[in-house]
Amino acid sequence: MAVVPAVAWLAVRLLGLERGPLVQLLAFTPYVVVGSLGPLVLALALRHRWPASVAAMTTVALIAVVAPRALPSPQPSTDGPTLRVLTANLLVGSADPGTLVDLVRTAEVDVLVTQEFTPAAAAALDRHGLDKLLPYRQLNPMEGSPGSGLYARHPIGDGGIRQLRSAWGFTQAYATVAVPGAPGVRVESAHPSAPYALNQTGFWRTDLAAQPAATPDGALSILAGDFNATLDHAPLRALLDTGYADAAASVGAGLAGTWGPYDGDPIPPVVIDHVLVDRRIAVRDVTVHPLPGSDHRMVLAELRLPAQR
């Protein structure tokens, strides 16, 4: 009986069976890896051979699922320019604009994507000097949480706003960034619906399925933002399978929490903010940064693009 819960959890994770409340729970899979050691130790202490064997196999399988996020993986050989991409959820515009702009300045960010982006937040960011640092933009500030923004150091084109079908009406700003010395890079600020209640999981699946797939033989693509999903959720893994790589997991930083306790809620940190990159783009580094006033942390990815041929 002690071993069964971990076995069931593993089955849900491997088979993509998350439904109802399991959608939320599955985000905490990395913690279950540690918890699965308890039944193993208990079975060994009681000298129950078969339960101990099952518990050991379950723990090993869970480790195999989670551990790659903490281990760097080989990167493609690229000889183009560096591109630094930052994503920030502003929590209905309440995040501290000075902290965000200071990071853009000190880290020499090239592209910033924002979620829960309000008119007041847009004005505050420019008052702190963002208009001088990232003058090119595709913005859709809105009251509440649906707003989205994309700022760039380099000229942009083919921009627009994607309207999702979620109950919250989330939008996603996108544009192609003209980075000198590299092919154009299409960047989009992702913000699928959150599965915060049972009647929202359908919108969550629909919004994740509506995210733009990677185009391995087409233009370079980067999808960054608050996905409201971890790498343990099957819909996000399906999106990765189109040709994306999770930047943080690629460099062994995939277990650094981005949402949870940062606005005071007693929630263990989970990783729902991501920078997904075309697999032809090399990931050099990923760091997570605090953002006062928000329940999210910012994710900064340093990328190396292929050179323009």
C-alpha positions in Angstrom: 0.0 0.0 0.0 2.9 2.4 0.7 4.5 1.7 -2.7 1.3 2.0 -4.8 0.9 5.9 -4.8 4.4 6.4 -6.4 3.7 3.6 -8.9 0.4 5.3 -9.9 2.1 8.7 -10.1 4.8 7.2 -12.4 2.1 5.6 -14.7 0.2 8.9 -15.0 3.5 10.8 -15.8 4.8 8.3 -18.4 1.4 7.7 -20.1 0.3 11.3 -20.1 -2.9 10.5 -18.2 -3.2 13.7 -16.2 -6.8 14.7 -15.9 -8.7 16.9 -13.5 -6.8 17.6 -10.3 -3.9 15.5 -11.5 -3.0 18.3 -13.9 -2.0 20.5 -11.0 -0.5 17.7 -8.9 1.8 16.5 -11.7 3.7 19.8 -11.6 5.2 18.6 -8.3 6.8 15.4 -9.8 10.4 16.4 -8.9 9.3 16.4 -5.2 7.7 12.9 -5.6 11.2 11.6 -6.6 12.4 12.4 -3.1 9.1 11.2 -1.5 9.4 7.8 -3.3 12.4 7.0 -1.2 10.2 6.7 1.9 8.3 3.5 0.7 11.6 2.1 -0.6 13.3 2.5 2.8 10.2 1.1 4.6 10.0 -2.0 2.4 13.7 -2.7 2.9 13.4 -2.2 6.6 10.5 -4.7 6.7 12.4 -7.0 4.4 9.5 -7.2 2.0 11.4 -8.2 -1.1 8.8 -7.7 -3.9 7.5 -4.3 -2.6 11.1 -3.2 -2.2 11.9 -4.2 -5.8 8.9 -2.4 -7.1 9.7 0.7 -5.0 13.3 0.7 -6.3 12.3 0.4 -9.9 9.7 3.2 -9.4 12.3 5.5 -7.8 14.8 4.8 -10.6 12.2 5.5 -13.3 11.2 8.8 -11.6 14.9 9.8 -11.4 15.3 9.0 -15.1 12.3 11.3 -15.9 13.5 14.3 -13.8 17.3 14.1 -13.6 18.0 15.1 -17.3 16.8 18.6 -16.4 19.7 19.0 -14.1 22.3 17.7 -16.6 23.6 19.7 -19.5 23.0 18.2 -23.0 25.1 18.6 -26.2 24.4 21.8 -28.1 24.3 22.4 -31.9 27.4 23.9 -33.4 26.6 27.5 -34.2 28.7 30.5 -35.3 26.3 33.3 -35.3 25.6 36.2 -32.9 24.5 35.9 -29.3 20.8 36.6 -28.4 19.7 37.2 -24.8 16.0 36.5 -24.3 14.2 37.5 -21.0 10.6 36.5 -20.1 8.7 38.1 -17.2 5.1 37.6 -15.9 4.2 40.9 -14.4 1.2 39.7 -12.2 -1.4 42.0 -13.6 1.1 44.8 -13.9 2.1 44.8 -10.3 5.7 43.7 -10.7 8.5 46.2 -9.9 9.4 47.9 -13.2 12.8 49.2 -11.9 14.0 45.7 -11.2 13.0 44.4 -14.6 14.6 47.3 -16.5 17.8 47.1 -14.4 18.2 43.5 -15.5 17.6 44.4 -19.1 20.3 47.0 -18.8 22.9 45.0 -16.9 22.4 41.7 -18.7 22.2 43.4 -22.1 18.9 41.8 -22.9 18.1 41.7 -26.7 14.5 40.5 -26.5 12.0 40.9 -23.6 8.6 39.2 -23.6 6.0 40.0 -20.9 2.8 38.5 -19.8 -0.1 40.0 -17.7 1.0 43.2 -19.3 -1.1 46.3 -18.5 -1.1 49.9 -19.8 0.2 51.1 -16.4 3.0 48.6 -16.6 3.9 49.7 -20.1 4.1 53.3 -19.1 6.2 52.5 -15.9 8.7 50.4 -17.9 9.3 53.3 -20.3 9.6 55.8 -17.4 12.5 53.6 -16.2 14.2 53.8 -19.6 13.1 50.6 -21.4 12.2 52.7 -24.5 15.9 53.6 -24.8 17.2 50.1 -24.3 14.6 48.1 -26.4 13.1 50.6 -28.8 11.3 48.1 -31.1 8.1 46.6 -29.8 4.9 44.7 -30.5 2.7 45.5 -27.6 -0.9 44.6 -26.5 -1.3 46.1 -23.0 -4.7 45.3 -21.4 -6.3 45.8 -18.1 -6.3 42.6 -16.0 -4.2 39.6 -17.1 -4.7 39.1 -20.9 -2.1 41.6 -22.0 1.2 40.6 -23.8 4.3 42.4 -24.9 7.4 41.9 -27.0 10.4 44.4 -26.8 13.5 44.1 -28.9 16.9 45.8 -29.3 16.9 45.0 -33.1 14.3 45.9 -35.7 11.2 43.7 -35.9 8.8 42.8 -38.6 5.8 40.6 -39.3 4.4 41.3 -35.9 1.0 40.7 -34.5 -1.2 39.5 -31.6 -2.4 36.0 -31.2 -5.8 35.6 -29.4 -6.2 32.5 -27.4 -9.5 30.8 -26.7 -9.1 30.6 -22.9 -11.8 31.9 -20.6 -9.4 34.7 -19.6 -8.8 35.8 -23.2 -5.0 35.7 -23.0 -3.1 37.2 -25.9 0.4 36.6 -27.2 2.5 39.2 -28.9 4.9 37.9 -31.7 7.3 39.3 -34.2 10.3 38.4 -36.3 13.5 39.9 -34.9 16.2 40.9 -37.4 19.4 40.1 -35.5 22.5 41.3 -37.5 24.5 38.3 -38.8 21.7 35.8 -38.3 18.6 34.7 -40.1 15.3 36.3 -38.8 14.1 34.8 -35.6 10.4 34.6 -34.8 9.7 35.2 -31.1 6.4 34.9 -29.4 5.3 35.6 -25.8 3.5 32.5 -24.6 0.7 32.5 -22.0 -1.7 29.6 -22.2 -4.5 29.4 -19.7 -3.8 28.2 -16.1 -5.4 25.0 -14.9 -6.3 26.6 -11.6 -9.7 24.9 -11.4 -11.2 21.7 -12.8 -13.3 23.6 -15.3 -10.2 25.3 -16.7 -8.2 22.2 -17.7 -9.9 22.1 -21.1 -8.9 25.6 -21.9 -5.4 24.8 -20.7 -5.1 21.9 -23.1 -6.6 23.9 -26.0 -4.2 26.8 -25.4 -1.2 24.6 -25.3 -2.2 22.8 -28.4 -2.6 26.2 -30.1 1.0 27.3 -29.5 3.0 27.7 -32.7 5.0 24.5 -33.5 8.7 24.7 -34.3 9.6 24.6 -37.9 12.8 22.5 -38.2 13.1 23.2 -41.9 11.8 26.8 -41.8 12.5 30.0 -40.0 14.1 30.0 -36.5 11.6 30.1 -33.7 11.6 31.0 -30.0 8.6 30.6 -27.8 9.1 32.1 -24.3 6.8 32.9 -21.4 4.5 31.6 -18.7 3.3 28.2 -20.1 1.4 27.2 -16.9 2.9 23.8 -17.5 6.0 21.9 -16.5 8.0 19.3 -18.5 6.0 16.7 -16.7 2.8 17.7 -18.5 2.2 15.8 -21.8 0.8 18.8 -23.8 4.1 20.7 -23.2 6.1 17.7 -24.1 4.1 17.4 -27.3 5.0 21.0 -28.2 8.7 20.2 -27.6 8.4 17.3 -29.9 7.7 19.6 -32.8 11.3 20.7 -32.8 11.9 22.8 -29.6 14.3 22.4 -26.8 13.7 23.7 -23.3 16.6 26.1 -22.8 16.9 25.6 -19.0 16.9 21.9 -19.2 19.4 22.0 -22.0 22.1 23.5 -19.7 21.1 21.7 -16.5 19.1 24.5 -15.0 15.7 22.9 -15.5 14.8 22.5 -11.8 15.2 26.1 -10.8 11.7 27.2 -9.7 9.9 30.0 -11.5 6.5 30.2 -9.8 5.1 29.4 -6.3 6.1 31.1 -3.1 7.4 34.4 -4.5 4.3 36.5 -3.5 3.9 34.9 -0.1 1.8 31.8 -1.0 3.0 28.6 0.7 3.5 26.7 -2.5 6.7 24.7 -3.3 8.4 26.3 -6.3 7.7 24.7 -9.7 8.9 25.4 -13.2 6.2 26.8 -15.4 8.1 29.6 -17.1 10.2 28.5 -20.1 12.2 29.6 -23.0 11.7 27.1 -25.8 14.2 27.4 -28.6 14.5 25.9 -32.1 16.9 23.0 -31.9 19.2 24.7 -34.4 19.9 27.4 -31.7 22.6 26.7 -29.1 21.8 27.5 -25.5 24.8 28.9 -23.6 23.3 29.8 -20.2 20.0 30.1 -18.4 19.5 32.0 -15.1 16.4 32.7 -13.0 15.9 36.2 -11.3 13.6 37.5 -8.7 10.9 40.0 -9.7 9.4 41.8 -6.7 5.6 42.3 -6.9 5.2 39.2 -9.0 4.5 35.5 -8.1 6.9 34.5 -10.9 10.6 34.8 -11.4 12.2 36.0 -14.6 14.0 33.6 -16.9 17.0 34.8 -18.9 18.4 32.7 -21.7 21.7 33.4 -23.5 21.5 31.8 -26.9 23.9 31.5 -29.9 22.2 31.7 -33.2 23.2 30.1 -36.5 25.1 32.6 -38.8 23.4 34.1 -41.8 24.5 32.2 -44.9 
